[in-house]
Amino acid sequence: MTRVTNSVAARKRTKKLLKRCKGFYGDRKNHLKLSKDALMSALAFNYKHRKLRKRDFRSLWVTRIGVAAKINGLSYSKLINGLKKVGCAMNRKVLAELAIRDPGAFSAVVGTAKQALAT
């Protein structure tokens, strides 16, 4: 009876793993055991940081809106409260872009929030 090995599939699996580790530092890119560990860590951090990036951007937008609101004489929380009373559907990303790219339009938005708070 002939001896059967799994060499084709094993080589394919190894090449696939090493291809994903391309660009890693040191022996983590070309030694199988080290590459496997490095890839598992990289994938775990990749997942975690995809989630954290959303949090980071939201805090950046809130900071930008808060500074621009202060310039227009309103705090961040009062601005958001006023916009909720008006029924404004703009999210924080759009508000932050307005604050940076078009301060005049942002001032108009702050004006409508002030009117809503006054009534």
C-alpha positions in Angstrom: 0.0 0.0 0.0 1.3 3.4 -0.9 2.0 6.1 1.7 -0.4 9.0 1.5 0.7 12.4 2.6 -1.3 15.6 2.9 1.5 17.7 1.4 -0.4 19.6 -1.2 -3.1 20.8 1.2 -0.5 21.4 4.0 1.7 23.5 1.6 -1.4 25.5 0.5 -2.4 26.2 4.1 1.1 27.2 5.0 1.5 29.5 2.0 -1.9 31.1 2.7 -0.8 31.8 6.3 2.6 33.2 5.4 1.0 35.4 2.7 -1.2 37.0 5.3 1.8 37.6 7.5 3.7 39.5 4.7 5.1 42.7 6.1 5.4 41.5 9.7 8.6 42.3 11.6 11.5 39.8 12.0 10.8 36.1 12.1 7.1 36.7 12.5 6.8 36.8 8.7 8.5 33.5 7.7 8.5 31.0 10.5 5.3 29.0 10.7 4.7 28.9 14.5 5.6 32.6 15.1 3.6 33.6 12.1 0.5 31.8 13.4 0.7 33.5 16.8 1.4 36.9 15.2 -1.5 36.6 12.8 -3.9 35.6 15.6 -2.9 38.7 17.6 -3.1 40.9 14.5 -6.6 39.8 13.7 -7.7 40.2 17.3 -6.4 43.8 17.5 -7.8 44.5 14.0 -11.3 43.6 15.2 -10.9 45.6 18.4 -9.5 48.7 16.7 -12.3 48.7 14.1 -14.7 49.2 17.0 -12.5 51.8 18.8 -12.1 53.9 15.6 -15.8 54.6 15.7 -15.5 55.8 19.3 -12.5 57.9 18.5 -14.2 59.7 15.6 -17.3 60.4 17.6 -15.3 62.0 20.4 -13.4 64.1 17.8 -16.7 65.3 16.3 -18.1 66.2 19.7 -14.9 68.2 20.5 -15.1 70.1 17.3 -18.8 70.9 17.7 -18.2 71.9 21.3 -15.4 74.4 20.3 -17.5 75.8 17.5 -20.5 76.1 19.7 -18.5 78.0 22.3 -17.4 80.5 19.7 -21.0 81.1 18.8 -21.9 81.6 22.5 -23.5 78.2 23.4 -22.4 75.1 25.1 -22.3 71.8 23.4 -25.1 70.2 25.5 -27.4 73.2 25.0 -26.7 73.1 21.3 -27.6 69.5 21.0 -30.7 70.0 23.3 -31.8 72.9 21.1 -31.4 70.9 17.9 -33.4 68.0 19.4 -36.2 70.4 20.2 -36.2 71.8 16.7 -36.2 68.3 15.3 -33.0 68.7 13.4 -31.8 65.4 11.9 -28.2 66.3 11.4 -25.7 63.9 13.1 -22.5 64.9 14.8 -20.4 64.0 11.8 -22.2 66.5 9.6 -22.3 69.1 12.3 -18.5 68.8 12.8 -17.9 69.1 9.0 -20.1 72.3 9.0 -18.2 73.7 11.9 -14.9 73.3 10.0 -15.8 73.9 6.4 -18.7 76.4 6.6 -18.7 78.4 9.9 -21.5 80.7 8.5 -23.9 77.8 8.0 -22.9 76.4 11.5 -23.7 79.8 13.0 -27.2 79.6 11.4 -27.7 76.1 12.9 -26.7 77.5 16.3 -29.1 80.4 15.8 -32.0 78.0 15.3 -31.0 76.0 18.4 -30.9 79.3 20.4 -34.4 80.1 19.2 -35.7 76.7 20.2 -34.1 77.1 23.6 -35.6 80.5 24.1 -39.2 79.3 23.5 
